Each structure stands twice: as C-alpha cells, then as structure tokens.
C-alpha cells in the first residue's frame, strides 16, 4: 500500500494550514479511507504526549480527526523555542541535546533521511497522508535547508493546496508571489489556491481568481468564509481579544490567563472560551488582572525567563495582591514552578531564579525530561478549588523540573496525589503539574457544571465546512 499524499501549504504562517489539514483528515477518513497526518518539522511550544514522546498539538488533533492513533512519526521533528535564538529540538518524541546545539542548516541535512523514512512508513500503512507545510514554501533564503515544504512535496509527489488568509489583505499578491518563487517542478505540484477567512460578498472577488489562474495556470478551488467558532484548539497565537463562552457571563466568572512570551500549551484553555458563564482574558499588564475571579499562570517553555518578564511588567505584585485578597490563583506546570520559593538549575537547563513565594516549594531542573500521560486524584481542597476535592482527572506532563516542599519551611498541604499538586493553607492558591485540566470531563463538570467539548462533533463540523465550500469534485480528485 502506498498512500496518496495531499499537502497543505501556506503563503504565510497563520494562513490556516493546520485548520485545513485537520478538516481534510476527517473528510478523507469519512470516505472510508485509512488516513494519517504528517508534518516533518513543527515549531511550537504547544505539544501533546503520545506513545513514544511528544509531538506538536496540531498533528495530535489531526490524528484524532483522521481516527488514527497519534504517533511520533506524524511530527518527527519538533522545535520548541526557548529564546529568540535557541530552540529545544525534539526528534521522534525525545529531546536531542546534540541537535539542539547544532546550526539550522547542518541540522536539516542530518535529519532529512529520518524524516523522509517516517513519511515513507506512514505511506506504506495508509491510503491517504495529509501533509502540512510550515510557514511559507517560498522562503528562498532557506531553500537549501528545507525539510518541511517543497522537499517533502517532491519526495511524496504530493498534490498541493496553497492557502492564504484573505482577511489580512494582499491575498492575490501572496498567492502569485509564492507561485513565482517556486521552481518549475515545484509549481507543477500545485493543484489549487484556497482563499481562507473571507468576509463579504464573494461576487466582489471576480475577476481576481480568473486573472490569477491566467497568470499561473492554478485554479482557486475554495473560498472559505471567516469562521471563528469552529472549536478546534489553535496551535499558536490564539490569545488576543477577550472571549466569552456564551450566555450568563454577567455574574459569571472572569478568568485571566497570564500570557508571557514563552507560554506553552495554551491550546488547553480553548474549552474555557466555549464554557457558558466564563469570560476568558489574556493578561500582559497588571491592569488586565483587575476584576478577575481567577488568575492562571500557564505552562512556560522558559520558566525563569518568563518569571523575569512577569516581574518587569509588575505582574508579580499584581498576582501576589490578588492572592492576598483571597482571589483564586492556579499555576499549571511552569506556572506551578513560578508559585514556589525558588528555581534551582544545576545543569543549565532553564535558569536560577527566586519564585513568587506563594507556595513553600523548590523546583530543581534536571537533565531528564518528564513526558507522560497522567491520571491522578485531587486531595481534599478548600476555598475556590473545593469543587475539585476527590475528583480524578486525566492529563499529561511535559517538564524538566522536579518540585518538592522547601526543606526549611513548614510543609504546605498536598493538593494532588503522586507529587503532582500543592496548595496554600488558605486554599486559594493551587499549583499542579497536570496539563489538560480544562479538557477533562470530570474537572469541567466539577468547576463549571459543563460538559466536555465534543471533539468528534468539531472534526465533523470541519469536514462538513470544506465539503460545502470546495468546488465539487476537487477533494476526491486530489487522491486519484
């Protein structure tokens, strides 16, 4: 069996590649085909735990949409930015320190044979492989080191769609410029242009698509309307304007999530945006914490760096004041580490730093990274977190730090079994290592009386959407 390959390329980052690839995974799976996603290299601090390690969140959800078991081969190379000039390299689910120290071009040459082999294995096991590119395929300064866009497309003889975000403006120029910068053999793989996030009267697009086809020979095969409420967790850059889950916000709960520069796993907050009675706010200044019922410190790919940023903004004082007033504070993974007394880094993994001092804990960064799926129960809790008492939840861990009680301070109450959570004596400050708390049905019912988001319905909605808006016959023709 050799799978047909359909590849989604984008004119820019954020054009809608991940979203469209997920929709195609479910569309082809609903045709009775065995489908797998693939992205050779992903750069993201949003990751999920699968058998063998961690992969980018987008490929995790694409696998679920394809009704496939998520697999490290689906995203064999994951780059997790820690600073502007450095990323941790995860190869086939595990941190590779040697590759993390290596330069971009040398790294690409070293890993390409293994990336190609992973794609070949998936092709041998499936009917269709839906491939996602990264950024733009027309980055001519990086062409010699490409391992994720046209090199993959040529290797797989993929039928390619090029998607652009028309809401940004300049869509036709983006499409034409990308096509023009591709080599002739690469252009030959383009089967269609896709206009994403269109608002307004589609009749106003004419004669643009026809003129573009005259210049390139490539038809515009879909115009996808703006759709903000599709329900799929966004991989990157999701935080922005405040969101509301629907009716009942007045008198409901305002949750402020601190959006530091190296925030990680922000997609786990997506369910809150759809929970009735909840107003979700992303906070980067002390003023944006005003009026919040809960303050959440999320995960971080560089805890000490984000803690320094927190202090520079004055958010450390704002979080402490909120806690002193009895306000609810929740720290998740890196956020938990920040809530303690100190970060200790004997191996140069993250950095030494004093913590916020809201929990009597010390975190020591170790060379070995914990990457696992986890199930644990909360202990007896008080205050705003009392509803979680005794609730057993499932989630995942991705962290270098090991956290324990400060040896020179009175022990604080344990909040979760297995050394996964702690709280303060008053009960309003809670820290846990478990990611995925707001995705767990039991936790959502306890905290909000709400049902867990139905991902199956989300995936089917995406497939229905592309089925309505792609030109008839285009999607079946891509795999003939």
PyMOL commands that set and color helices and strands:
alter all, ss='L'
color gray80, all
select helices_A, chain A and resi 17-29+57-65+72-75+97-101+104-125+140-145+150-156+166-168+171-181+184-187+202-205+208-216+266-273+286-289+303-312+315-324+334-339+383-388+437-439+441-448+455-469+474-477
alter helices_A, ss='H'
color red, helices_A
select strands_A, chain A and resi 4-10+35-38+41-43+47-50+53-56+77-83+86-91+94-95+128-132+159-165+190-198+220-225+243-244+253-258+263-264+278-283+294-297+299-300+328-332+342-344+353-354+361-377+392-405+414-416+421-423+429-432
alter strands_A, ss='S'
color yellow, strands_A
deselect
rebuild
show_as cartoon
